[in-house]
């Protein structure tokens, strides 16, 4: 009987310790950035309206490239926050200093446009119908997000969903825009 109480007390202590030391997931988000070593892969795709788009069009801006799909719950959940991030950062820094490009994996233009209309997302939505860009960028899970400096060099990769509009994320991206990464 005494052993049972000791075991219960130990379990309760471990649980209390866990809840007192674990921070909310949004506080850990900015810590998931991983430095990218190597060249920035090329990216030339058509957007969901059929217009050709290339990373070169955005040279001089910090670019966030997000690989996603409408069947991916975390992707769909984070997309509005990417829109808000772009709006917040561009409202706090030089006009248009940040662009967010969302690369959809394998879905039709109709499906992507339907998502954009429903969600209110206005960032460029590119179509990787054959998933060649996914292969070139070595994307193995979605969402996967890459941050490219204004000089066109890859800086960070972030794998998994995030609240990109959180104060911590906006602060981190503003630092990259300001060249203080």
C-alpha positions as CSV (number, residue, x, y, z in Angstrom):
1,X,0.0,0.0,0.0
2,X,2.8,2.4,0.9
3,X,4.5,1.5,-2.4
4,X,1.4,2.5,-4.3
5,X,1.2,5.9,-2.6
6,X,4.9,6.5,-3.4
7,X,4.4,5.6,-7.0
8,X,1.4,7.9,-7.3
9,X,3.3,10.7,-5.6
10,X,6.2,10.2,-8.0
11,X,3.8,10.4,-11.0
12,X,2.1,13.5,-9.7
13,X,5.5,15.2,-9.1
14,X,6.7,14.3,-12.7
15,X,3.5,15.7,-14.2
16,X,3.6,18.9,-12.2
17,X,7.3,19.4,-13.2
18,X,6.4,18.8,-16.8
19,X,3.6,21.4,-16.9
20,X,5.7,23.9,-15.0
21,X,8.7,23.6,-17.4
22,X,7.0,23.2,-20.8
23,X,6.4,26.4,-22.7
24,X,3.5,26.9,-25.1
25,X,4.3,25.7,-28.6
26,X,4.2,29.2,-30.0
27,X,7.1,30.2,-27.8
28,X,9.2,27.5,-29.3
29,X,8.3,28.3,-33.0
30,X,11.2,30.6,-33.7
31,X,13.6,28.0,-32.3
32,X,12.8,25.6,-35.1
33,X,14.7,27.6,-37.8
34,X,17.6,25.6,-39.2
35,X,20.4,27.3,-41.0
36,X,20.6,26.3,-44.7
37,X,23.9,25.4,-46.1
38,X,24.2,25.5,-49.9
39,X,22.8,27.2,-52.9
40,X,19.2,28.3,-53.3
41,X,17.5,25.9,-55.7
42,X,15.9,27.4,-58.8
43,X,12.2,28.1,-58.7
44,X,10.3,28.8,-61.9
45,X,6.6,27.7,-61.9
46,X,3.3,29.0,-63.1
47,X,0.9,30.6,-60.6
48,X,-2.7,29.4,-60.1
49,X,-3.8,31.8,-62.9
50,X,-1.2,30.5,-65.4
51,X,1.3,33.3,-65.2
52,X,5.0,32.4,-65.1
53,X,6.8,33.2,-61.8
54,X,10.5,33.1,-60.9
55,X,12.4,33.8,-57.7
56,X,14.4,36.3,-59.8
57,X,11.3,38.5,-59.9
58,X,11.7,39.1,-56.2
59,X,15.4,39.8,-56.0
60,X,16.1,42.5,-53.4
61,X,13.3,41.2,-51.1
62,X,13.4,38.6,-48.4
63,X,11.4,35.7,-49.7
64,X,9.5,33.1,-47.8
65,X,8.8,30.0,-49.9
66,X,6.3,27.7,-48.4
67,X,5.5,24.2,-49.8
68,X,2.0,23.2,-49.0
69,X,-1.2,21.3,-50.1
70,X,-4.9,21.7,-49.4
71,X,-5.0,18.1,-48.1
72,X,-2.5,19.0,-45.4
73,X,-4.2,20.3,-42.2
74,X,-1.2,22.2,-40.8
75,X,-0.6,23.8,-44.2
76,X,-4.1,25.1,-44.5
77,X,-4.1,26.2,-40.9
78,X,-0.8,28.2,-41.2
79,X,-1.5,29.8,-44.6
80,X,-3.6,32.8,-43.2
81,X,-0.8,33.5,-40.8
82,X,1.8,33.6,-43.6
83,X,-0.5,36.3,-45.2
84,X,-0.6,38.2,-42.0
85,X,3.2,37.9,-41.5
86,X,3.7,39.5,-45.0
87,X,1.2,42.3,-44.2
88,X,2.7,43.0,-40.8
89,X,6.3,43.0,-41.9
90,X,5.7,45.1,-44.9
91,X,3.7,47.5,-42.7
92,X,6.7,47.9,-40.3
93,X,9.5,48.1,-42.8
94,X,10.3,49.3,-46.3
95,X,7.3,48.8,-48.5
96,X,7.3,45.4,-50.1
97,X,10.5,44.2,-48.3
98,X,9.0,40.7,-47.8
99,X,7.3,38.4,-50.2
100,X,5.6,35.1,-49.4
101,X,5.3,32.5,-52.1
102,X,3.3,29.4,-51.5
103,X,4.1,26.4,-53.7
104,X,1.3,23.9,-53.9
105,X,2.1,20.3,-54.5
106,X,0.4,18.5,-57.3
107,X,-3.1,20.0,-57.2
108,X,-5.2,21.7,-59.9
109,X,-5.4,25.4,-60.4
110,X,-9.1,25.2,-59.7
111,X,-8.5,23.6,-56.3
112,X,-5.9,26.1,-55.4
113,X,-7.9,29.1,-56.5
114,X,-10.9,27.8,-54.6
115,X,-8.8,27.6,-51.5
116,X,-7.5,31.1,-52.0
117,X,-11.0,32.5,-52.5
118,X,-12.3,30.8,-49.4
119,X,-9.3,31.7,-47.2
120,X,-8.7,35.2,-48.4
121,X,-5.1,34.5,-49.1
122,X,-3.5,36.7,-51.7
123,X,0.1,35.7,-51.6
124,X,1.4,34.3,-54.9
125,X,0.2,30.6,-55.2
126,X,2.5,28.6,-57.5
127,X,1.7,25.2,-58.9
128,X,4.2,22.3,-58.7
129,X,2.0,19.9,-60.6
130,X,4.7,17.4,-61.3
131,X,6.5,18.0,-57.9
132,X,9.8,18.8,-59.6
133,X,10.3,21.8,-57.4
134,X,9.6,19.7,-54.4
135,X,12.4,17.4,-55.5
136,X,14.9,20.2,-56.3
137,X,14.2,21.8,-52.9
138,X,14.5,18.4,-51.1
139,X,11.1,18.7,-49.5
140,X,10.1,15.5,-47.8
141,X,7.2,16.8,-45.6
142,X,4.8,19.7,-45.7
143,X,4.5,22.3,-44.6
144,X,8.1,23.2,-45.3
145,X,9.2,26.8,-45.3
146,X,12.4,28.3,-46.7
147,X,13.7,31.8,-46.0
148,X,15.8,33.5,-48.7
149,X,17.7,36.7,-48.0
150,X,17.4,39.8,-50.1
151,X,20.7,38.8,-51.7
152,X,19.0,35.6,-53.1
153,X,20.9,33.3,-50.7
154,X,19.0,30.7,-48.7
155,X,19.2,31.4,-45.0
156,X,16.8,29.1,-43.1
157,X,14.5,26.2,-43.4
158,X,11.5,25.6,-41.1
159,X,9.7,22.3,-41.2
160,X,6.2,21.9,-39.7
161,X,3.3,24.2,-39.1
162,X,3.7,27.6,-37.4
163,X,1.8,30.7,-36.4
164,X,3.8,33.0,-38.7
165,X,1.9,36.0,-37.5
166,X,2.9,35.6,-33.8
167,X,4.9,38.5,-32.4
168,X,8.0,36.2,-32.0
169,X,7.9,35.2,-35.7
170,X,7.3,38.7,-36.9
171,X,10.3,39.9,-34.8
172,X,12.5,37.1,-36.3
173,X,11.5,37.9,-39.9
174,X,11.9,41.6,-39.3
175,X,15.4,41.0,-38.1
176,X,16.1,39.0,-41.4
177,X,14.6,41.9,-43.4
178,X,16.8,44.3,-41.6
179,X,19.9,42.1,-42.3
180,X,20.3,41.2,-38.6
181,X,19.8,37.5,-38.9
